[in-house]
Structures are given as structure tokens and as C-alpha cells.
Amino acid sequence: MARLRLLLQVYTLALASRTVALDSMDEKEALSYLRQFGYLQSPLERLTDNFTQDEVTDAIRSFQQASALPPTGRLDVGTLAQMQQPRCGVEDPFNQRALKYQLLARWRKRHLTYRIQNPSAELGLAGTRAAIQAAFKYWSDVAPLTFQEVQAGRADIRLSFHGAFPWGCSRPFDGLGRVLAHADLPELGTVHFDADEHWTEGTSRGVNLRIIAAHEIGHALGLGHSRHPSALMAPTYVGYRPRFRLHPDDIEGIQALYGKKAVPSALATVTVTIPARSTTPATSAWPSKVPNPCTAGLDAIMLGPYDKTYAFHGDYVWTVTDFGSNPPLKIQALWKGLPGRLDAAVHSPRTGHTYFFKGGKVWRYRGFKLQAGYPKPLTRVPPRIDAALYWPGNKKIFLFKSTGYWQWDELGWSDFASYPRKISSLFTGAPSSLDAALTWENGKVYLFKGQRYWRLNDQLRVERGYPLSTAERWMGC
């Protein structure tokens, strides 16, 4: 209580004067913050109260500049408030350089393994794995890096949760609030999260594990803190962002270390823009009736090759990103020999195969190459199915038609004698007669019908607040 009263007194004085003299707040704590995060550097034998006023002023000014605050060199209200914000435990090694991001070190290889040594108590193993996988994907999407989880043994990057005073960590955490996590530089590979924090996903409550993990992985890959306050690699955590994506500064930083990610030739056309209308239709690069992702319904949708989200309508396909939808292109520009107006599409991470369904036939591709012997007839499920998805919970593919579903094991015999079963018996609250379905990169199941979609939790129950608009939330319209 005495500490709380002291902080209240500090803020009262701050509000009254708009600036705070160094001796009007807890000087030891302020100096400790500036030293802990790299703004005051001194020999170990030097006492903290022996800093000159000029050194302290310069340190405060440097902190203010890094926090996008007016660089007055005085402890004003905004500076004090910023020092109380939750943040990363890694120092801010800006070194007064002009770089927006700081490059510290890098790995000598491009394929890295990682291991989750223990999960978050709140999210459990499945939730922790999904958040960590998504965090790594932010970086592999923009740089020529690949990441593989291992369950045991040595891993390049090791992630764990621990409390204030763990064995084997030289930087103890400070309990709830302030320092959320920290990481070591390449090639040490340690990433630690404060177990006392309330780690969450999909909510503004607590601390978002996916975003914090992406930040700490940035350190483990060799990035320091960014000077840009809205970048992922900025020192301070600004809260949960549902449509979070990397800032250009983050992308420039990781690409400065590892280069740009090469786009596969088969996907290069996905990012082209639709040409302006020509007065000579015979030379137009795009035929008529190109679908508008904001208004077109979905024939199918899947998380497919190269971890991209593909949406299908008629003879066209387009990719969906955090920025919205890319321009549609002909399906056969990617998958040669595949017809349009599909019934369903699904990609299996288990085998690397992509399956397309139309009428009474199924096509199987690896990447964008049609497999020998395909298409084949559908002999044990009815033709013209509605949708399909891969469920990582049991590593099976679900096929949907009308009010029923089938479970199909790619690598074993599937006994369909007891199928179809009612969709509602497993997918609680889900609609029937679906247009499309997928399990997305966050591990959630999404069902699409008309212009709306439903999201299901790990127990396959529709989450509160759904359905929502597909055009607005998926296509960025």
C-alpha cells in the first residue's frame, strides 16, 4: 500500500506540473528501468546514484525518442506512463543509430527446428501450439525461412513458460505486468514467457501469446527492437489486434538478415492486378464474368499449398491474406487439368495432397501437379458434395452434404456403414447445406454459407457472436 500511495503521489504531482523532477518520484525505480533496458550504461562497480544529471537527461531523452514521445529529457506524465507499460525484457539497443530496426545477429541456416518445452497453463498444449505456429508463420511468410516443430531432443529454438525465479534463466521475471517475455539472440535459441501473465488468444483480455511469441521469435532470429512504435518489434506491447500483420519495418528488418522470400512461379500470377478494360476484347487478358470477391459466393475454400488460403468461385480462384483478397485468376493457371465450378476442395497437411471434388469425381494434386490416375470416380460417398475440410484433431478429412457428414481416412480403410451422420451431432450450432469449409492456420474450423461464416472452437461448437460477414472479415471489403 505504501508503494501504491507513492505512485499516486507521483502521478498527482505530474498532473499538477506536467513535468516531474527526478527527486519527486521513486528515483531508484526510474534509474533501474533506464539501466535494465539499455538507456543508462555504466561500469558494474559504479553506483546508480552517481550518474550525472546530463547522463540521466540524455537517457530519458533517448527513451522518449524510442517511445515516440516529445524528447524533453524530463520525466513528464507521458514518460512515466510509458515506463509502466507491459513490454519485452530484451534491451533497446538502438545505439543512437539511424536504422529503424536493429540487426543483432543471424542464423547460418534457413531451416530451423523449434520445441515447446512446456505450454501455457491457460491455453493448454493445443492452444499454445497453434499460437506458436502462427507466430513463426509471420516470419516464414516474408523471408526464406522454414520452421519445424520437434517433440523431443535438441531444437534450434526452445520455448518455455516459467515464473519469477526459474532454474537456468539469468533474467528472472517480475510477476504480473511489465516484462512479459524475453529471448536470446542467434544461435542461443531460448525464448521464455512469464508464466504469471494471463496468456490468451482471440480476446483483448490478458496478453496475446501469438503476437508476443512473434516478437520474441524476431529476437531469436536476430532482430533487435524497432524505433517505429507500431511495428511488431517495438519494445512495448500495445494489445491484441484481431487483424494483426507485420509492419513494413519488421519485414525490411528480417529481409535485411535473410533476404526476400522467392515466390513460386505457379503463384506469381496471384499478385497481378486486373488490367484496365481494353477497347479490343479479343486482346483482353481476363475473360468476362470475373468474380468480385466482395459479392461472389464460395464454391470452396481451403488452406492449401504454400500455406496460402485459396477461395474458389466458378472458373476462378483467388488468395486471401491479412490485407484482404488478391485479384482472381483462372483455376487452370495454377492447377492444370482441373475444371471450374467445384463442389469442394481440401488440402491435407498429413499427406501433402490436395483434393478437389466435382460431381462424381475427385482430383488429387501434390502442389500444383495432378497425380497419376486422377481424376477418379467417387464410389462410396454420394456425388456433388457440399464442402470438405481436414481436421487435425483426428487427422481425417470430413466431407459434407446436405445435413450429413462422412469421415475419411486417407491412409486407412474408412468404414462408411454408419454414415452419413448428422452435422449437428458433432458440429454444435453449425448450419447444414454448406457452401464451403476449412480448418484455418489458427486451428479453428470455419463454415461458410451464403454471405456469412461460422467459427467453431476446439470442441467443435459455434462460438458466440457468429455468424459474421464473409466479405467484411475474410475478403477485406
C-alpha positions in Angstrom: 0.0 0.0 0.0 2.8 2.4 0.8 4.2 1.8 -2.7 0.8 2.4 -4.2 0.4 5.7 -2.3 3.8 6.8 -3.5 2.9 6.1 -7.1 -0.4 8.0 -6.7 1.5 11.0 -5.2 3.9 10.9 -8.2 1.0 11.0 -10.7 -0.8 13.7 -8.7 2.4 15.9 -8.9 2.7 15.1 -12.6 -0.8 16.1 -13.4 -0.3 19.4 -11.5 3.0 20.4 -13.0 3.0 18.3 -16.3 6.7 17.6 -15.5 8.3 15.7 -12.6 11.7 16.4 -11.2 13.8 13.3 -10.7 13.7 13.5 -6.9 9.8 13.7 -6.9 9.4 10.0 -7.9 10.9 6.7 -6.9 14.4 7.6 -8.3 15.7 4.1 -7.7 13.0 2.5 -9.8 13.3 5.1 -12.6 17.1 4.6 -12.9 16.6 0.9 -12.6 14.3 0.9 -15.6 16.7 3.0 -17.7 19.6 0.7 -16.8 17.6 -2.5 -17.3 16.6 -1.7 -20.8 19.9 -0.2 -22.0 19.4 3.6 -21.7 22.0 4.1 -19.0 25.3 2.3 -19.4 27.9 2.2 -16.7 30.7 0.0 -15.2 29.4 -2.6 -12.8 31.2 -1.0 -9.8 29.5 2.4 -10.3 26.5 3.2 -8.0 23.3 4.1 -9.7 23.0 7.4 -7.8 26.4 8.5 -9.2 25.0 9.2 -12.7 25.4 12.8 -13.7 22.3 14.9 -14.4 23.3 15.2 -18.0 23.6 11.4 -18.3 20.2 10.9 -16.8 18.7 13.6 -19.0 20.2 12.0 -22.1 18.9 8.6 -21.1 15.4 9.9 -20.6 15.5 11.8 -23.9 16.7 8.6 -25.7 13.8 6.6 -24.1 11.3 9.3 -25.1 12.6 9.2 -28.7 12.3 5.4 -28.8 8.7 5.7 -27.4 7.6 8.5 -29.9 7.3 11.0 -27.1 8.5 14.6 -27.1 12.3 14.3 -26.4 12.3 16.8 -23.5 14.7 14.9 -21.3 12.3 15.4 -18.4 10.1 12.9 -16.5 6.7 14.2 -17.7 3.4 12.4 -17.4 3.7 10.6 -20.7 7.2 9.3 -20.0 6.2 8.0 -16.5 3.1 6.3 -18.0 5.2 4.7 -20.8 7.6 3.2 -18.2 4.7 1.3 -16.7 3.6 -0.3 -19.9 4.0 -4.1 -20.4 7.0 -4.8 -22.6 9.7 -7.2 -23.8 12.5 -7.9 -21.4 15.2 -7.5 -24.1 17.2 -4.2 -24.0 16.6 -1.5 -26.5 20.0 -1.5 -28.3 19.3 1.4 -30.6 22.9 2.8 -30.1 21.7 6.2 -31.4 21.8 4.8 -35.0 19.5 6.0 -37.8 18.3 2.5 -38.5 14.6 2.0 -37.9 15.3 -1.6 -36.9 18.3 -3.0 -35.2 20.1 -6.1 -36.7 21.9 -8.1 -34.0 22.9 -11.5 -35.4 21.6 -14.2 -37.6 21.5 -18.0 -38.1 23.8 -19.6 -40.6 21.0 -21.8 -41.9 17.5 -21.3 -43.2 15.7 -24.4 -41.8 15.2 -24.2 -38.1 13.6 -26.6 -35.6 11.7 -25.5 -32.5 10.4 -27.2 -29.4 7.7 -26.1 -26.9 9.2 -27.3 -23.7 6.1 -26.6 -21.6 2.8 -25.0 -22.6 0.8 -22.0 -21.2 -1.4 -23.1 -18.3 -4.3 -21.1 -19.7 -4.2 -22.1 -23.3 -3.0 -25.7 -22.8 -0.9 -27.6 -25.3 -3.2 -27.3 -28.3 -3.8 -23.6 -27.9 -0.1 -22.9 -27.2 1.0 -24.9 -30.3 -1.5 -23.0 -32.5 -0.3 -19.6 -31.3 3.4 -20.6 -31.7 2.9 -22.0 -35.2 1.1 -18.8 -36.2 3.9 -16.7 -34.7 6.6 -18.5 -36.7 4.5 -18.2 -39.9 4.6 -14.4 -39.8 8.3 -14.6 -40.4 8.3 -17.6 -42.9 5.7 -15.7 -45.0 8.2 -12.9 -45.8 11.6 -14.5 -45.6 13.2 -17.7 -47.0 12.9 -19.4 -43.6 11.2 -22.7 -42.7 10.4 -23.9 -39.2 9.7 -27.4 -38.0 8.4 -28.4 -34.6 10.0 -31.3 -32.8 8.5 -33.1 -29.8 11.8 -34.2 -28.1 15.5 -33.8 -28.3 17.6 -30.9 -29.3 15.9 -28.0 -31.1 17.4 -24.7 -32.5 14.7 -22.6 -30.8 13.3 -23.7 -27.4 10.2 -22.0 -26.0 9.0 -22.3 -22.4 7.0 -20.6 -19.6 8.4 -20.0 -16.2 7.8 -17.9 -13.1 9.9 -15.3 -11.4 12.9 -17.4 -10.3 13.5 -20.4 -12.5 16.5 -22.6 -12.6 18.7 -22.0 -15.6 17.5 -18.5 -16.6 19.7 -15.5 -15.7 16.8 -13.0 -16.1 14.0 -13.6 -13.6 10.6 -12.2 -14.4 8.9 -9.6 -12.3 5.4 -11.2 -11.8 2.2 -10.0 -13.4 2.7 -7.0 -15.7 5.7 -5.1 -17.1 8.1 -7.7 -18.5 6.1 -10.3 -20.5 8.8 -12.3 -22.2 12.4 -12.3 -23.3 14.6 -14.1 -25.8 18.3 -14.7 -26.6 20.0 -13.9 -30.0 21.2 -16.4 -32.5 22.4 -19.0 -32.1 21.4 -19.5 -28.5 17.7 -20.0 -29.3 16.0 -19.6 -25.9 12.6 -17.9 -25.7 10.9 -17.5 -22.3 7.4 -16.3 -21.4 6.4 -15.1 -17.9 4.1 -17.8 -16.5 2.4 -15.3 -14.2 0.8 -13.5 -17.2 -2.7 -14.3 -18.4 -1.9 -15.7 -21.9 -4.9 -15.6 -24.2 -5.9 -15.8 -27.9 -8.9 -14.2 -29.7 -9.7 -11.7 -27.0 -8.5 -8.3 -25.7 -8.3 -9.7 -22.2 -4.9 -10.8 -20.9 -1.8 -10.9 -23.2 -2.0 -12.3 -26.7 0.5 -15.2 -26.9 0.7 -15.2 -30.8 1.8 -11.5 -31.0 4.3 -11.7 -28.1 5.7 -15.0 -29.4 6.2 -13.5 -32.9 8.0 -10.6 -31.3 10.3 -12.8 -29.2 10.9 -15.1 -32.2 12.0 -12.0 -34.1 14.7 -11.6 -31.4 15.6 -15.3 -31.7 16.1 -14.8 -35.4 18.4 -11.8 -34.9 16.2 -8.6 -34.8 16.5 -6.0 -32.1 13.8 -3.5 -31.2 12.4 -1.2 -33.7 12.2 2.6 -33.4 8.8 2.5 -35.1 6.1 2.4 -32.3 3.6 0.5 -34.4 6.0 -2.2 -35.5 5.8 -5.7 -34.1 9.4 -5.3 -32.9 8.7 -2.2 -30.9 9.6 -2.7 -27.3 6.2 -2.2 -25.8 3.1 -4.4 -26.1 0.2 -2.4 -27.4 -2.5 -5.0 -27.0 -4.5 -7.6 -29.0 -5.1 -6.8 -32.7 -7.6 -9.2 -34.4 -6.2 -8.5 -37.9 -2.6 -8.2 -36.8 0.1 -8.3 -39.5 3.8 -7.4 -39.7 4.7 -3.7 -40.2 6.9 -2.8 -43.2 9.7 -2.1 -40.8 9.5 -5.6 -39.5 9.6 -7.0 -43.0 12.5 -4.9 -44.0 14.4 -6.0 -40.9 14.0 -9.7 -41.4 14.7 -9.4 -45.1 17.9 -7.5 -44.4 19.1 -10.5 -42.4 17.9 -13.4 -44.6 16.7 -11.9 -47.9 13.4 -11.9 -49.6 11.2 -15.0 -50.0 11.1 -16.3 -53.5 7.5 -16.6 -54.9 6.9 -19.9 -56.6 6.4 -19.4 -60.4 2.9 -21.0 -60.2 1.8 -18.4 -57.7 3.4 -15.4 -59.2 0.3 -14.5 -61.2 -1.8 -14.4 -58.0 -0.5 -10.9 -57.2 -1.0 -9.3 -60.6 -3.6 -6.6 -60.9 -6.5 -6.8 -63.3 -5.7 -4.8 -66.5 -7.8 -1.8 -67.4 -10.6 -2.6 -69.9 -9.5 -2.7 -73.5 -11.4 -1.4 -76.5 -10.5 -4.6 -78.3 -12.0 -7.5 -76.3 -10.0 -10.1 -78.3 -6.8 -9.0 -76.6 -8.2 -8.8 -73.1 -6.1 -10.8 -70.6 -9.2 -11.6 -68.5 -12.5 -13.0 -69.9 -15.9 -11.7 -68.8 -17.6 -12.7 -65.5 -14.5 -12.4 -63.4 -16.0 -12.8 -59.8 -15.9 -10.0 -57.3 -14.7 -11.5 -54.0 -16.8 -9.0 -52.2 -20.1 -10.2 -53.7 -19.4 -13.7 -55.1 -20.4 -16.8 -53.1 -17.9 -19.5 -52.4 -17.8 -22.8 -54.2 -14.9 -23.9 -52.0 -12.2 -22.6 -49.7 -9.0 -24.2 -48.3 -5.7 -23.6 -46.6 -3.6 -25.1 -49.3 -0.1 -25.3 -50.8 2.5 -22.9 -49.6 0.2 -22.2 -46.6 -2.0 -19.9 -48.6 -5.7 -19.5 -48.3 -7.5 -20.2 -51.7 -11.1 -19.2 -52.4 -12.9 -20.6 -55.5 -15.9 -19.4 -57.5 -16.8 -20.5 -61.0 -13.7 -20.9 -63.1 -11.6 -18.6 -60.9 -9.5 -18.8 -57.7 -8.0 -16.0 -55.6 -5.9 -15.9 -52.5 -7.0 -14.4 -49.2 -4.4 -12.6 -46.9 -4.5 -10.3 -43.9 -4.8 -7.4 -46.3 -7.9 -8.9 -48.0 -8.3 -10.7 -51.3 -6.0 -10.7 -54.3 -7.4 -10.4 -57.9 -8.9 -13.7 -59.2 -7.3 -15.7 -61.9 -8.3 -18.8 -63.8 -8.1 -22.0 -61.8 -6.2 -23.7 -64.6 -3.4 -21.1 -64.3 -2.5 -23.0 -61.1 -3.9 -26.5 -61.3 -3.7 -27.6 -64.9 -6.5 -30.1 -65.8 -8.8 -29.0 -63.0 -12.3 -27.9 -64.0 -14.1 -24.9 -62.6 -17.4 -24.8 -60.6 -16.0 -27.1 -58.0 -18.1 -28.7 -55.3 -15.4 -28.8 -52.6 -11.6 -28.5 -52.0 -9.4 -29.6 -49.2 -5.6 -29.8 -48.5 -4.2 -32.5 -46.2 -1.1 -31.5 -44.1 -0.9 -35.2 -43.2 0.0 -36.3 -46.7 0.6 -33.1 -48.6 -2.2 -33.9 -51.1 -4.9 -31.5 -52.3 -8.2 -33.0 -53.2 -10.9 -31.4 -55.4 -14.4 -32.7 -55.8 -16.9 -32.1 -58.6 -19.9 -34.2 -59.4 -18.9 -37.8 -59.1 -15.2 -37.4 -59.4 -12.2 -36.5 -57.3 -8.9 -34.9 -58.5 -5.7 -35.3 -56.4 -2.7 -32.9 -56.7 0.7 -32.6 -55.0 1.4 -28.9 -55.0 0.1 -27.9 -58.4 0.8 -31.2 -60.2 -2.0 -33.7 -61.0 -1.3 -37.2 -59.6 -1.2 -40.2 -61.9 -4.5 -42.0 -62.3 -6.7 -39.0 -61.4 -9.4 -37.9 -61.6 -11.1 -41.0 -60.1 -14.8 -41.7 -59.5 -16.4 -41.3 -56.1 -17.7 -44.7 -55.3 -18.5 -44.8 -51.6 -19.9 -41.3 -51.0 -22.6 -39.6 -53.0 -21.8 -37.2 -55.8 -22.0 -33.4 -55.6 -20.8 -33.0 -52.0 -21.1 -29.5 -50.5 -17.8 -29.0 -48.7 -14.7 -30.6 -47.2 -12.2 -29.9 -44.5 -9.1 -31.5 -42.8 -9.5 -31.9 -39.0 -6.1 -32.1 -37.2 -7.8 -33.5 -34.1 -8.1 -36.9 -35.7 -6.1 -36.4 -38.9 -9.1 -37.2 -41.1 -11.0 -35.4 -43.9 -14.6 -34.5 -43.3 -17.0 -34.5 -46.3 -20.3 -32.6 -46.0 -23.6 -33.0 -48.0 -26.9 -31.6 -47.0 -27.4 -32.4 -43.3 -24.8 -35.2 -43.1 -21.1 -35.7 -43.0 -18.6 -38.5 -43.6 -15.1 -39.0 -42.0 -12.5 -40.3 -44.4 -9.1 -41.7 -43.5 -6.7 -41.1 -46.4 -4.2 -43.8 -45.2 -6.6 -46.5 -44.0 -9.9 -48.2 -44.6 -12.9 -46.0 -43.8 -16.0 -47.8 -42.8 -18.8 -45.7 -44.1 -21.5 -48.1 -43.0 -22.6 -45.8 -40.2 -22.5 -42.7 -42.4 -23.8 -40.1 -43.1 -24.2 -38.8 -39.6 -26.0 -35.6 -38.7 -23.8 -32.5 -38.9 -25.5 -31.2 -35.8 -24.4 -34.3 -33.8 -20.8 -33.3 -33.9 -20.7 -29.6 -35.1 -22.9 -28.0 -32.5 -24.7 -25.0 -33.8 -23.4 -25.4 -37.4 -25.7 -24.9 -40.4 -26.4 -27.6 -42.9 -26.1 -27.5 -46.8 -22.8 -25.7 -46.6 -21.1 -23.8 -49.4 -17.5 -24.3 -48.2 -15.5 -25.2 -45.1 -11.9 -25.2 -43.9 -9.6 -25.6 -40.8 -7.5 -22.4 -40.8 -4.0 -21.7 -39.7 -5.2 -20.9 -36.1 -6.6 -24.4 -35.7 -10.2 -23.1 -35.8 -12.9 -24.6 -38.1 -14.8 -22.2 -40.3 -18.0 -23.0 -42.1 -19.4 -20.8 -45.0 -22.9 -20.5 -46.3 -24.3 -17.6 -48.4 -22.6 -14.4 -47.4 -21.9 -15.5 -43.8 -19.5 -17.8 -41.9 -19.4 -19.5 -38.6 -16.3 -20.2 -36.4 -16.1 -23.3 -34.2 -13.9 -23.8 -31.1 -11.8 -26.8 -30.2 -14.9 -28.7 -29.0 -16.5 -28.0 -32.5 -19.1 -25.7 -31.1 -20.1 -22.4 -32.8 -18.5 -19.5 -30.9 -20.5 -16.7 -29.5 -21.1 -13.8 -31.9 -21.3 -15.8 -35.1 -22.2 -15.9 -37.9 -20.4 -12.8 -39.4 -19.9 -11.3 -42.8 -17.5 -13.3 -45.1 -17.0 -10.3 -47.4 -16.0 -8.0 -44.5 -13.9 -10.3 -42.3 -12.3 -12.5 -45.0 -12.2 -10.5 -48.2 -11.4 -7.2 -46.6 -14.4 -5.4 -48.3 
